Amino acid sequence: MAEVRPVTAVEDVQATVNSLGALFDVTQDVSEVSASKDARNEVSASKDGRKLPDGPPLFMYLMAGCAALNSTNIGFDIGASTGVALLLQEEWQLTDGQVGLFMGSFSFVAAFGGLSSQAVSDRLGRRWTFAVTQVVLLVGLAIMASAVSFGMLMVGRVFVGLAVGFGLAVDPLYITELAPAQHRGRLTSWPEIATNLGILLGFVVNWAFADIDHAISWRLMLAVGGILPIALLVLSLKVMPESPRWLISKGRVEEATLVLRSSHPQSEDIAAVVEAIQSEISEEQLNESSGWAPLFCPDKVTKRLLLIGIGVAFSQQISGVDCVLAYSPTIFKRAHVATSEQSLFALTMLVGFTKTAFIVLAACYMDTKGRRPLLILSTTAMTVCLATLALAMGLDISWLSVVAVCSYVAAFSLGMGPITWIIAAEVFPSQIRAKAMSLATFTNRMTSGMLTLTFLPLSDAMGGQAQYFGLLAVLTGLTAVFACVVVPETKQMTLEQLHQHIGRMVHRADPQGVRPVTAVEEVQATVNSLDALYDVTQDVSEVSASKDARNEVSASKDGRKLPDGPPLFMYLMAGCAALNSTNIGFDIGASTGVALLLQEEWQLTDGQVGLFMGSLSFVAAFGGLFSQAVSDQLGRWTFAVTQVVLLVGLSIKASAVSFGMLMVGRVFVGLAVGFGLAVDPLYITELAPAQHRGRLTSWPEIAINLGILLGFVVNWAFADIDHAISWRLMIAVGGILPIALLVLSLKVMPESPRWLISKGRVEQATLVLRSSHRESEDIAAVVEAIQSEISEEQLNESSGWAPLFCPDKVTKRLLLIGIGVAFSQQISGVDCVLAYSPTIFKRAHVATSDQSLFALTMLVGFTKTAFIVLAACYMDTKGRRPLLILSTSAMTVCLATLALAMGLDISWLSVVAVCSYVAAFSLGIGPITWIIAAEVFPSQIRAKAMSLATFTNRLTSGMLTLTFLPLSDAMGGQAQYFGLLAVLTGLTAVFACAVVPETKQLTLEQLHQHIGRMVHRADPQGESRI
């Protein structure tokens, strides 16, 4: 074979110039580009006859560098902000809470910026999104650098946070869609490398300006950050090409081909790459009107992909890396490593240098060693480093703290840092990639914001940073387990091959797996549903015809049927109903702060505080009892009535000038709470398909927990304001959501089909059922079953409450189960723990300041919400009964531990016990109570029985909440009181084992027949059920 010379640098650059020329003039003849490629191929062998390594062209490196420059801007702001926060705390005398808000708000706003980045990048393209990001970033930096107050500084922080959210989502997405598959790992890690380089530059700038007058230096630190965005703004408008996937999605195939020829090696079959992209893009175009439906109604394969992508995004931040970086000067200062600003900033430079060096090392091995080994190695090493840091700070070993922090960021950069966004960008299918990346960024930033916001007050509340880093070590250890069990290897696989591989894994585990519902089919069903609901007089045959037409596209190419899950419409309506419970939860959460502040402000006694807290449940008990009359008479209008009553109560409370006026408002709020607790699960139960009822009926309980968490956050946010105003603001903010639900209940939500049938409006009920059930469901059979029960109900309508107070044996068993679990939920004392959590932590000497106490309640609320979402995922697969038994048993152990901790005055154990207790509650008895109660009651007594269950539940809660403070004092302390609750909760576990049956995926009618057979087997002479 004749020898040929190697490619010279001049020729390589010439090829790059040709590529850029093609991009600036996309109308250039494609054949000319091909000819230049052929000419270059003639010199593509070395002197010894071996081919050049098949790596990406220089052009691909240049474009990846341009995209990564956006992440450098982000990193610079993170690094510079550590110095700005330290200097401003001294210059403006900021509190720890304000510093936490400054650092944490960045991530919270970035979370929402990332969520909205999908709309921007899908509409404008990836390239113009870079330009928009730089403009927003420059505006934010200008406002921050010229700020004259903390408020103005926070306004600029909002703009910067939005830009960061855009950048975190679009940077890896752009490179992933431009890069060849075999080099994607290395190139997609560049944004993370650039972020670390930016952090290092920010640390260097902090160090450089440390000796300048503090009134000027922090402004210079921010102003320097405006240089790179200007450069990237020019590059994005003049040099960077558009993503080929985005171009193909817009039908610009020739332009996409030019870009791919420039970014891929010569040996790559560009036509095959284009064809593969077109295959996915064609599906994307079919699904373009689906919105977020494919993410919230996923098939099994997409569900696994979302778990992997969003899971690694969450895992990255739950390890606390942003806390370590953002507060590294504070950490070193409190560890007594250094005292002067310049020495502290020099140490942060060491951290930044270590982080950057190891992420470059990781990029070199990303495509050879694989993602998964590096991820497992990284998370394991981070766990060891955090445990070492906790030990070093506990024993006050300064040098070991520095070594542990540097080793921690090295381990993070070696795997978890860059791999997070590589995996996230790789696993999401094309049709949901932009939206899923936005959701992953949202999750990542929200987790970062939560930890960064609460770092200072929470570490103080836990007794020091040593305990806090010990907790982070445990959480990071769990991420290592997640990486081992869930995350697959994605090395050198095309996006299409990766999705097929995971699909085969899922279908091997579930041979009956079926293809996902295409978004166009899902949206068509939703449109049909809404049309039917807005025009209930429309001919039923027309709706049936549209349904039949939809059935013609209800099978995939291989002939398999659509998965039999609830339509998007059902999720929307369940969400509207659950919003009512969010209002309830918010009032519960906010009231904990209001009670604590009012006790100091108005000098209230323990008895008055108990009356304020307990009266809500007492009045709610009677509200729930009378909700049956309202819901049976008004139907869905009960939601509107509830919001009006709630708004009246909140208005009276927020404007109260005496304890008596406050209690009048509390009565109105209590009535609204009682209505809501009864009607929310009832509405969803009567609307939802049987096989998905458990998950959907748990939404109100999830919403309550989310509301409680929001209430706790509002308490914390207003803690530093004058107490004469702050408690009023805590109450007033609770009026926002009721107004939204008032509109939804009047304009959007349909009536319950069971209520419609009970009023003889069968055609309207059929329309609603067709909207809320899948195509495979026999709607006629569902209607017939409901009519059968309704006819019995109408026969018994004159009996009033007699069926409840003079029941037959089957009904007696059903009442025992439904009302028994409602009683069991509250006898465990959960409302006491939530309502008095600041008081519990204060008396356990965990924290003293109001802000620290409210920060701890935020941790409790976050734990409760996270575990109830987890429970909802397994409600219809694992069943109600196992989760109920597990939950009550774990709660018993946690209450016993809390009693022991308070008796021995072990502060940190009290925090762990309370968080574990609410986690166990949310895992089972929290959501399951109302699911079982709504499921077991027969139709003819359901509304009355739900009212009675709510009455029992609220009355028990009110009794315990009212007597908590005086009774715990009378018993000698809270340790003895929680010991008593442990015994009572243990008895509820026995009740769950002995009495409560499994109700998973049974229709209401099948469930009642099943319990009837159980009763008659035990008593063959027993009478028939009503």
NUDONU-894097 format. One record per residue (C-alpha): x, y, z. Coordinates in steps of 0.05 Angstrom, whole numbers, plus 32768, in hexadecimal, padded with zeros to 4 digits. Layout:
BEGIN
XYZ/...
END
This chain:
BEGIN
800080008000/801C80447FED/802E80718027/800980B3802E/801A80ED805B/7FF380FE809A/7FBF8135809C/7FE1817780A8/7FC881AC80D7/7FBB81DB809D/7F8E81A7807C/7F69819980BD/7F5C81E380C8/7F4881EB8080/7F1381B5808A/7EFA81DB80C7/7EF6821B809F/7ECE81F6806A/7E9F81DE80A0/7E95822480BC/7E8B82408077/7E55820C806B/7E32822080AB/7E33826A809B/7E18825C8055/7DE88223805C/7DD0822B8014/7E1582147FFB/7E1181D77FCE/7E1781987FF9/7E4081767FC3/7E7881AA7FCC/7E7D81988016/7E7E814E8004/7EB5815B7FD2/7EDF817F8006/7ED481448034/7EEA81127FFE/7F29813B7FF1/7F398139803B/7F2E80EE803D/7F6680E48009/7F9980F8803D/7F7980D48078/7FAF809F8083/7FF280A580A6/803680948088/8033804D80A2/7FF080428083/7FC7804680C3/7F88807080C5/7F8380AF80EE/7F5F80A58130/7F1580AC8124/7F0980E58154/7EDB8121814D/7EF5815A8120/7F148199813C/7ED281BB812C/7EAE8190815E/7EE081A28194/7ED781EC8185/7E8C81E98189/7E8D81C081C9/7EBC81F581E6/7E8C822D81D2/7E52820981F3/7E7B81FA8231/7E8C82448237/7E44824E824F/7E52821E8289/7E9282468299/7E65828382A4/7E3A825A82D3/7E76823F82F9/7E9482848300/7E55829F8322/7E5482638352/7E9D826E8364/7E9982B9836A/7E5982B68393/7E7E829183CB/7EAA82CF83D4/7E71830083CA/7E4782DE8400/7E8182DE8432/7E9183288427/7E48833F8425/7E39831B8466/7E6C83488487/7E5F8387845D/7E1383878461/7E0C835F84A2/7DE383298481/7DC682F184AB/7DD482A7849D/7D8E82A38481/7D9B82DB844F/7DDD82BC843A/7DB9827A8431/7D83829C8408/7DB882BE83DC/7DDC827C83CF/7D9F824E83CC/7D71827A83A2/7DA282738369/7D9382298363/7D488231836F/7D4182638337/7D6F8239830B/7D3F81FF8316/7D06822682F7/7D35824282C2/7D4881FB82AF/7CFF81E682AD/7CED821F827D/7D2C82168253/7D0981DF822B/7CD78210820F/7D0F824081FC/7D3F820C81DE/7D0881E881B7/7CED8229819A/7D2D8251818E/7D5E82198184/7D9A820881AF/7DC6823E8191/7D978279819E/7D8A825F81E3/7DD3826B81F2/7DCB82B381DC/7D8C82BD8207/7DB1829E8242/7DEB82D0823D/7DBD830C8239/7D9782F68278/7DD982E8829B/7DF5832C828B/7DB7834F82A4/7DBB832982E6/7E05833782F0/7DFB838182E2/7DC383868316/7DEB835F834A/7E2B83878340/7E0683C98348/7DD983B28382/7DCF83E283BC/7DA183B583E5/7D97836B83F3/7D55836E83CC/7D778389838E/7DAD83558394/7D79831E8396/7D57833A8357/7D9883338332/7DA082ED834F/7D5E82D98330/7D7682EC82EA/7DB882C782F4/7D93828A830E/7D67828982D0/7DA4828C82A3/7DC5825382CA/7D87822882C3/7D8682338277/7DD082248272/7DD081E4829C/7D9A81C7826F/7DB181DE822A/7DFD81D4822E/7E0181888232/7DC381828206/7DE581AA81CE/7E26818281D1/7E01813F81D5/7DDA814E8196/7E1881668171/7E4D81338186/7E5B80ED8169/7E4380B58197/7E89809881A4/7EA380DB81BD/7E6480F681DE/7E7A80E58225/7EBA810D8221/7E9C814881FD/7E5C814B8227/7E88814F8265/7EA58191824D/7E6D81BB826C/7E7C819D82AF/7EC681A982A5/7EB681F08291/7E8A81FA82CE/7EC481E482FA/7EF3821182D4/7EC2824A82E0/7EBE823A832A/7F0A823B832D/7F0C827E8309/7ED88299833A/7F0382828374/7F4082A38355/7F1B82E4834C/7F0482E18395/7F4C82D883AB/7F658310837D/7F3383438398/7F35832D83E1/7F63836683F8/7F3B839D83D6/7F0883C683FD/7ECD83978409/7E9B83CC83F4/7EB983C783AD/7ED8838283A8/7E98835983A8/7E7D8385836F/7EBD83788347/7EB6832D8353/7E72832F8332/7E84836082FB/7EBE833682E1/7E8B82FF82D4/7E6E8328829A/7EAA831E826C/7E9D82D68256/7E5282DE8248/7E6283158216/7E9382E781F2/7E6182AE81F0/7E2A82DC81D7/7E5582EC819A/7E6882A3818F/7E20828A8194/7E0982BD8160/7E4482B98130/7E6782758135/7E3E823D8155/7E1282138128/7DCD81FA813B/7DC481B58158/7DB88183811F/7D7F81618144/7D5C81A4814D/7D6781B48103/7D49817180ED/7D0E817C811B/7D0181BC80F4/7D08819A80B0/7D4C81B980A1/7D6F8177808F/7DA481938060/7DBD81C48095/7DBD818B80C8/7DE681608098/7E1A81978090/7E20819E80DC/7E27815280E5/7E5D814E80AF/7E84818480D5/7E7C8165811A/7E85811A810A/7EC380F380F2/7ECC80E380A8/7EBD809980B3/7E7880A880D0/7E3D809680A4/7E1A80DA80A7/7DDE80C18080/7DD2808B80B4/7DD980BF80EC/7DA780ED80CA/7D7780B380BF/7D7B809E8108/7D6E80E5811F/7D3480EC80ED/7D1580AD8109/7D1380CB814E/7D0081108136/7CC480F5810F/7CAA80DA8151/7CBB811B8172/7C918141813F/7C578112814B/7C5E81218195/7C6B816C8190/7C26817F81AC/7C2B815081E8/7C4A81828218/7C62815E8256/7C348122824F/7C6C80F0823A/7C928101827A/7C5780FC82AA/7C3480C18287/7C7280988273/7C758050825B/7CA3801F827F/7CE1802E8255/7CD98079825A/7CCC807382A5/7D0F804F82AD/7D3380838283/7D1580BB82AC/7D28809882ED/7D70809382D5/7D7780D982B9/7D5280FF82F0/7D6E80D18325/7DB680E18316/7DA5812B8312/7D8781278358/7DC180FB8372/7DF4812E835C/7DD981648389/7DC0813B83C5/7E0A812D83D2/7E10817783E7/7E45818B83B5/7E2981D183AB/7E2881DC83F6/7E7281C983FA/7E8481F883C1/7E56823283D3/7E6B8232841C/7EB3821A8416/7ECF825B8435/7E9D8255846E/7EAE820B8478/7EF88219847C/7EEC825584A9/7EC2822C84DB/7EF581F384D7/7F2A822584EE/7F55821884B1/7F5E826284A2/7F4182A584B8/7F5482DC8486/7F2B82E38446/7F6782DB8419/7F7C829A843B/7F35827F8436/7F30829183ED/7F74827283E0/7F59823083FD/7F1C823583D1/7F4B823D8395/7F6A81FB83A9/7F2581DB83AB/7F1581F88366/7F5781E18348/7F4D819A8363/7F0681988348/7F1B81AF8303/7F58818182FE/7F308142830F/7EF7815282E0/7F29815882A7/7F44811482BC/7EFD80F782BC/7EF081128276/7F2D80EB825D/7F1280A98275/7EC780B5826B/7EC280908229/7EF6805A8239/7EE580478281/7E9B8055827A/7E6A807F82A0/7E50804C82D2/7E93803782F2/7EA8807F82FB/7E6480908319/7E678058834C/7EB08067835D/7EA080B18364/7E6380AB8392/7E86807783BE/7EC480A483C6/7E9880E083D4/7E7580BA840C/7EB880AA842D/7ED080F38425/7E9181108445/7E9680E0847F/7EDF80F58487/7ECC813F8484/7E97813384BA/7ECB811184E6/7EFF814884D9/7ED0817F84ED/7EB681598529/7EFD814E8542/7F148194852B/7F4C817984FF/7F5681B484D0/7F868195849D/7F5A81588495/7F1F81858485/7F4581A3844A/7F5B815E8431/7F1481438437/7EF5817E8411/7F28817A83D9/7F21812E83D5/7ED5813583D4/7ED481668399/7F08813B8376/7EDB80FD837D/7E9F81258366/7EC3813F8329/7EDD80FA8318/7E9880DF830B/7E5880FC8327/7E658142830F/7E6D813882C3/7E4880F682BE/7E06811282D8/7DF8813C829B/7E17810A826A/7DE880D48281/7DAC81038285/7DB8811B823E/7DC480D48224/7D8980AE8242/7D4F80DB8230/7D2B80CB81EE/7D2B810181B9/7CE1811081BF/7CE781238208/7D318135820C/7D2B81808214/7CF2817B8246/7D138143826D/7D5481698270/7D2E81A5828B/7D0D817982BF/7D50815A82D3/7D6E819F82D9/7D3281B58303/7D3B817A8332/7D8681868337/7D8081D08346/7D4681C88377/7D6E8195839E/7DAB81C2839D/7D8281FE83B2/7D6281D983EC/7DA681C38408/7DC9820583FB/7D90822E8419/7D8E82058459/7DD881F58462/7DEA822A8496/7DAA822884C1/7DA381DD84BC/7DEC81CE84CD/7DE581FD8509/7DA481DA851D/7DC581958519/7DFC81AC8548/7E3281BB8515/7E4C81AD84CF/7E69816A84E5/7E23814D84EE/7E0B816C84AD/7E43814D8484/7E36810A84A6/7DEE810E848C/7E08811F8446/7E3680E28449/7DFA80B58455/7DD280D5841B/7E0E80CF83EC/7E16808683FF/7DCE807B83E7/7DDF809B83A4/7E178068839C/7DE4803183A6/7DB780528372/7DF180548341/7DFF800A834B/7DB77FF38346/7D9680218312/7DC8804482E5/7DDE801E82A5/7E1D8026827D/7E1380568241/7E5A80578226/7E61805E81DA/7E18804F81CB/7DF0807B819C/7DB3809A81BD/7D87806B8194/7DAE802C81A8/7DAC804181F1/7D61804881F1/7D58800581CE/7D877FE48201/7D607FFE823D/7D1F7FEC821A/7D367FA48213/7D497FA3825D/7D057FBB8272/7CDF7F8C8244/7D097F50825B/7CF37F6182A2/7CAC7F6C828A/7C9D7F43824B/7C587F608249/7C737FA78243/7C517FD28210/7C64800F81E8/7C5780548203/7C1A807C81F1/7C2F80AD81BB/7C2580F481D0/7BF781058196/7BC880CE81AD/7BCC80E581F6/7BBE812D81E5/7B86811A81B6/7B6580F681EF/7B6D8132821C/7B50816181E8/7B15813381DE/7B0C8130822A/7B0D817C8233/7ADF818781F8/7AAE81568216/7AB18177825A/7AA781BD8240/7A6B81A68215/7A48816F823C/7A0B8174820F/7A34815B81D3/7A1A811B81B3/7A3880DE81D5/7A3E80BA8192/7A6D80F08177/7A9B80E681B3/7A98809B81A9/7AAA80A48160/7AE780CE8172/7AFB809981A4/7AF58063816E/7B20808D8140/7B5480928176/7B5280478180/7B6A803E8138/7BAE805A814D/7BB080378190/7BE28001817C/7C2C8008816F/7C507FF28130/7C597FAD814D/7C107FA7815E/7C147FAF81A9/7BDE7FD581CE/7BE4801781F4/7BF78011823E/7BB980118269/7BC8804D8295/7B9E808982A6/7B9D80C18271/7BBF8104827B/7B7A81218288/7B7380F682C6/7BB6810F82E1/7BA1815782D4/7B5F814F82FA/7B81812A8334/7BB381638337/7B7B8197833B/7B5981718373/7B9B81688398/7BA781B38395/7B7081B983CA/7B9A818E83F8/7BD781BA83EA/7BB081F48408/7BA081CA8445/7BE981B6844D/7C0281FD8446/7BD682158480/7BEE81DB84AB/7C3781EB849C/7C31823684A2/7C0B823084E4/7C4782118506/7C6E825284FA/7C32827E850A/7C28825C854D/7C7182628561/7C7482AC854F/7C3082BE856E/7C43829D85AF/7C7C82CE85B5/7C58830A8595/7C15830485BB/7C3082E085F8/7C0182A585ED/7BFE826D8620/7C0A8224860E/7BBF82198613/7BB1825085E1/7BE5823585B1/7BC781EF85B9/7B81820C85AB/7B9B8230856D/7BBC81F18551/7B8881BE8567/7B4A81E68554/7B5A81DC850A/7B5181918510/7B138196853D/7AEF81C5850D/7B08819C84D2/7AE8815F84F2/7AA4818084EF/7AB3819D84AA/7AC181578491/7A81813D84B2/7A578170848C/7A7E816B844C/7A5181308438/7A14815D8434/7A3A8191840B/7A5C815F83DB/7A1C813683D0/79F5817683C1/7A2881A0839A/7A58816C837D/7A99818C8363/7A8181D0837A/7A9881B983BF/7ADF81CB83A8/7AC98213839A/7AA3821983DC/7AE181FF8401/7B0E823483E1/7ADF826D83F2/7ADA8256843B/7B26824E843E/7B3282948422/7B0282B38454/7B268290848D/7B6C82A48475/7B5682ED846E/7B3B82EF84B5/7B7982CE84D1/7BAA82FB84AC/7B87833A84C4/7B7A8322850C/7B8883548544/7B758325857D/7B7782DB858F/7B2C82D78589/7B2C82F28542/7B6482C38530/7B3A82888549/7AFD829F851F/7B29829A84E1/7B42825784F9/7AFB823D84FA/7AF0824F84B0/7B33822F849D/7B2181F084C4/7ADF81E984A0/7B0381EE845D/7B3681BB8473/7AFF818A8487/7ADC81928444/7B1D8189841E/7B35814B8443/7AF381288434/7AE6813E83EC/7B2D813983CD/7B3880EE83D1/7AEE80E183C5/7AEF81088383/7B2E80E58369/7B1580A0837E/7AD480A98358/7AF880C3831A/7B3680958316/7B3C805082F5/7B408019832A/7B8680018317/7BA380478321/7B78805E835A/7BAD80538390/7BE180808370/7BB080B6835D/7B8A80B6839F/7BCD80C083C3/7BD6810383A0/7BAE812B83D4/7BDC8111840B/7C19812283E0/7BFB816783D5/7BEF81708420/7C388160842D/7C4E818F83F5/7C2281C58415/7C4081B88459/7C8681BF843C/7C738200841A/7C578219845C/7C998207847F/7CC0822B8448/7C95826A844F/7CA08268849B/7CEB82668490/7CE9829D845B/7CC482CE8488/7CE882BB84C9/7D1682F884C8/7CDF832B84BC/7CBF835184F5/7C93831E851A/7C59834F851C/7C55834884CF/7C75830684BF/7C3E82D884DB/7C0A82FF84B3/7C3282F58473/7C3882AA8482/7BEC82A68483/7BDF82D58449/7C0B82AF8418/7BDC82748421/7BA6829883FA/7BC9829083B7/7BB9824783A7/7B6F824A83BD/7B61827F8388/7B8182538352/7B5882178368/7B188240836A/7B22824F8320/7B338207830E/7AF781EB8333/7AC8821A830E/7AE7821682C8/7B0D81D582BE/7AFC819C82EE/7AC4816C82D9/7A91814F8308/7A9C810B8328/7A7B80D582FC/7A5D80B38338/7A3C80F4834E/7A2281008307/7A0480BB8304/79E480C48348/79C18102832A/79AC80DB82EC/79DD80FE82BD/79F980BE829F/7A1080DA825C/7A3B810F827E/7A5780DA82AD/7A6980AF8271/7A8E80E98251/7AB680F48291/7AC780AA8297/7ADE80A7824F/7B0D80E1825E/7B2980C4829F/7B2F807A828A/7B5880588254/7B3D803E8212/7B437FF68228/7B1380038262/7ACB7FEC8258/7AA8802D8268/7A63800F8261/7A747FDB8297/7A90801282C4/7A51803B82BC/7A267FFD82C9/7A4C7FEC8309/7A4480338322/79FA80348310/79F07FF48337/7A0C80128376/79EA8055836A/79A680338364/79B2801483A8/79C7805883C3/7987807883A9/795F804183CB/79828051840C/7984809D8405/794D80A78439/7972807F846D/79A180B8847F/79D880A084AE/79B5805F84C0/79E280328494/7A1E804C84BA/7A0380468500/79DB800584F4/7A087FE184C3/7A077F9884AD/7A457F6E84B8/7A677F7F8476/7A5B7FCA847D/7A737FC684C5/7AB57FA784AD/7ABC7FDC8477/7AAF801484AA/7AE17FF684DA/7B177FF584A4/7B09803A8488/7AFE806084C9/7B33803684ED/7B6B804B84BE/7B54809484C2/7B58808F850E/7B9B806A850C/7BBB80A084E1/7BB280D58516/7BB980AD8556/7C0280A68542/7C0A80F08551/7C228107850D/7BFE814A8510/7C1D81578554/7C62814B8538/7C55817884FC/7C3081AF8520/7C6281B48559/7CA281A18534/7CC381E58543/7CB081DE858C/7CC98196858E/7D0C81A98571/7D1181E6859E/7D0481BD85DD/7D34818785C5/7D6A81BE85C2/7D7681B18578/7D7181FB8567/7D5C823C8587/7D5382728551/7D118274852B/7D34826F84E8/7D5B823184FC/7D1B82118517/7CF5822084D8/7D2F820584AE/7D2981C384D4/7CDE81C184C7/7CEE81CA847D/7D19818C8481/7CDE816784A1/7CAF817F846A/7CE0816C8433/7CE881268450/7C9D811D8457/7C8F8133840F/7CC7810983F1/7CB080C98412/7C6780D28401/7C7A80D983B7/7CA2809883BF/7C65807683DE/7C38808D83A5/7C67806B8373/7C5E80278395/7C16802D83AC/7BF880068372/7C327FD5836B/7C447FC383B2/7BFE7FCB83CD/7BDF7FF38406/7BE37FC0843E/7C2F7FB1843D/7C3F7FFB843C/7C0D80088474/7C2C7FD284A1/7C737FE88491/7C618031849E/7C40802884E2/7C777FF984FA/7CAE802A84E6/7C8880648506/7C85803D8548/7CD180358547/7CDC807E8536/7CAF8097856E/7CD2806B85A0/7D1580868587/7CFC80CE858D/7CE580C185D4/7D2A80A485E4/7D4E80DE85C2/7D27811385E8/7D2E80ED862A/7D7A80E98621/7D7E812F8602/7D9F811785C1/7D8E81518593/7DA581348550/7D8080F3855D/7D40811A8568/7D4681388522/7D5580F58503/7D1A80D58527/7CE8810A8513/7CFE810884C9/7CFC80BC84C9/7CB780BD84EA/7C9880EB84B6/7CBB80C2847F/7C9B8082849A/7C5880A584A0/7C5B80BE8458/7C71807A843F/7C3080598453/7BFA80708483/7BFB80B8846B/7BE180AD8424/7BC38068842F/7B9180808463/7B6580A68432/7B70807483FA/7B54803B8424/7B1D80668441/7B06807B83FC/7B0B803483E1/7AE7800B8416/7AA780328421/7A6B801C83F6/7A4E804F83C6/7A0D805883ED/7A32806F842B/7A748087840E/7A6B80D28416/7A4F80CB845D/7A8480988471/7ABC80C38456/7AA080FD847F/7A9F80D184BD/7AE680B984B0/7AFE810084A7/7AD9811484E7/7AFC80DC850E/7B4080ED84F0/7B3B813884FE/7B1D812E8543/7B5781008557/7B898131853A/7B68816C855E/7B68814785A1/7BB28136859D/7BC7817B8582/7B9E81A085B6/7BBB817985F0/7C02816F85D9/7C2481A885FF/7BFE81A28642/7BFD81558641/7C46814E8631/7C56817E866B/7C2781568699/7C4A81158686/7C8E81328698/7CA781438653/7CA081358609/7CCA80F5860F/7C9280D38636/7C5D80ED8606/7C7F80D185C9/7C89808F85EE/7C3D808C85F5/7C34809C85AB/7C648063859A/7C37803285BF/7BF8804C859D/7C1980498558/7C2F80028565/7BE67FF08570/7BD5800F852C/7C087FDF850C/7BE37FA5852D/7BA17FC08512/7BBE7FC484CC/7BD67F7C84CF/7B957F6084EB/7B5E7F8884CA/7B737FAE848B/7B6E7F878449/7B937F938407/7B6B7FBF83D8/7B9D7FC5839F/7B807FC98359/7B3A7FB3836C/7AFE7FDA8354/7AD37FF5838C/7A9F7FC1837C/7AD17F86837C/7AEE7F9E83BE/7AAB7F9E83E0/7A9A7F5983C5/7ADE7F3F83DE/7AD47F598424/7A8D7F3E8423/7AA77EF88414/7ADA7EFF844D/7AA37F11847F/7A757ED98467/7AAC7EA6846B/7AB87EBA84B3/7A6C7EBB84C1/7A457E90848F/7A047EA784AF/7A167EF084A7/79E47F1C8484/79F07F37843F/7A0E7F7B8435/79E37FB88427/
END
